[in-house]
């Protein structure tokens, strides 16, 4: 099954993570990893109600770390872990996180 996470900052800044050959991250580990990143990065809820939906959490983390975390080879292990966690949590074959447009699509 195809498994891919794309993180973009507009049309030209696109980072694609193909996860077909990568060991899937267990759901509970993925949730814990994303929660920890959200807290460590000091992310704030996007919605005024204070509720944090999974898609909002993923978007907030990508926004907080910035494009460099996805572009720089030194951060590749972190970016790969992020992609694995996103894939496990959202359980969709293709996830596109558009940070500039503040959208997550499947």
C-alpha positions as CSV (number, residue, x, y, z in Angstrom):
1,X,0.0,0.0,0.0
2,X,1.2,3.5,-0.8
3,X,2.2,5.6,2.2
4,X,3.5,9.1,1.6
5,X,3.6,12.3,3.6
6,X,4.2,15.6,1.8
7,X,5.1,18.8,3.7
8,X,5.0,22.0,1.7
9,X,5.5,25.7,2.0
10,X,3.8,26.6,-1.3
11,X,4.4,25.1,-4.8
12,X,8.2,25.1,-4.9
13,X,9.1,24.1,-1.3
14,X,7.9,20.5,-1.2
15,X,9.3,17.7,0.9
16,X,8.1,14.2,0.2
17,X,8.6,11.2,2.5
18,X,7.8,7.8,0.9
19,X,7.1,5.4,3.7
20,X,6.4,2.2,1.7
21,X,9.7,0.5,2.8
22,X,9.7,2.0,6.3
23,X,8.6,0.2,9.4
24,X,5.2,1.7,10.5
25,X,5.1,3.5,13.8
26,X,2.6,2.0,16.3
27,X,-0.4,4.2,16.8
28,X,0.2,4.7,20.6
29,X,3.9,5.6,20.0
30,X,2.9,8.0,17.2
31,X,0.4,9.8,19.4
32,X,2.9,10.1,22.2
33,X,5.7,11.3,19.8
34,X,3.4,14.0,18.3
35,X,2.1,15.1,21.8
36,X,5.7,15.4,23.0
37,X,6.7,17.5,20.0
38,X,3.7,19.7,20.3
39,X,4.5,20.4,24.0
40,X,8.3,20.7,23.6
41,X,7.9,23.2,20.8
42,X,5.4,25.3,22.7
43,X,2.7,24.9,20.1
44,X,-0.6,26.7,20.7
45,X,-4.0,25.4,19.7
46,X,-5.1,26.8,16.3
47,X,-8.8,26.9,17.2
48,X,-10.1,29.5,19.6
49,X,-12.0,26.8,21.5
50,X,-8.7,25.3,22.6
51,X,-9.4,21.9,21.1
52,X,-6.5,20.4,19.3
53,X,-7.5,18.1,16.4
54,X,-4.9,15.7,15.1
55,X,-4.6,17.6,11.8
56,X,-4.2,20.9,13.7
57,X,-1.5,19.3,15.9
58,X,0.4,18.1,12.8
59,X,0.2,21.5,11.2
60,X,1.2,23.3,14.3
61,X,4.3,21.2,14.7
62,X,5.4,21.6,11.1
63,X,4.8,25.4,11.4
64,X,6.8,25.6,14.6
65,X,9.9,23.8,13.4
66,X,9.9,25.6,10.0
67,X,11.0,24.6,6.6
68,X,14.6,24.1,7.5
69,X,13.8,21.1,9.7
70,X,12.5,19.3,6.5
71,X,15.1,20.7,4.1
72,X,18.3,20.2,6.0
73,X,19.9,16.7,5.8
74,X,21.0,17.0,9.4
75,X,17.4,16.9,10.5
76,X,16.4,14.0,8.2
77,X,15.9,11.5,11.1
78,X,13.5,14.0,12.8
79,X,11.6,14.7,9.6
80,X,11.3,10.9,8.9
81,X,10.0,10.3,12.4
82,X,7.5,13.1,11.9
83,X,6.3,11.6,8.7
84,X,6.0,8.1,10.2
85,X,4.0,9.5,13.2
86,X,1.7,11.5,10.9
87,X,1.1,8.5,8.7
88,X,0.3,6.3,11.7
89,X,-2.0,8.8,13.4
90,X,-4.0,9.9,10.3
91,X,-4.1,6.5,8.7
92,X,-4.3,7.7,5.1
93,X,-2.2,6.5,2.2
94,X,-1.2,10.1,1.2
95,X,-1.1,13.1,3.6
96,X,-0.3,16.6,2.3
97,X,0.5,19.2,4.9
98,X,0.5,22.7,3.4
99,X,2.0,24.9,6.0
100,X,1.6,28.1,4.0
101,X,-2.1,27.5,3.4
102,X,-2.7,26.0,6.9
103,X,-4.3,22.8,5.4
104,X,-3.9,19.1,5.8
105,X,-5.4,17.0,3.0
106,X,-5.6,13.3,2.2
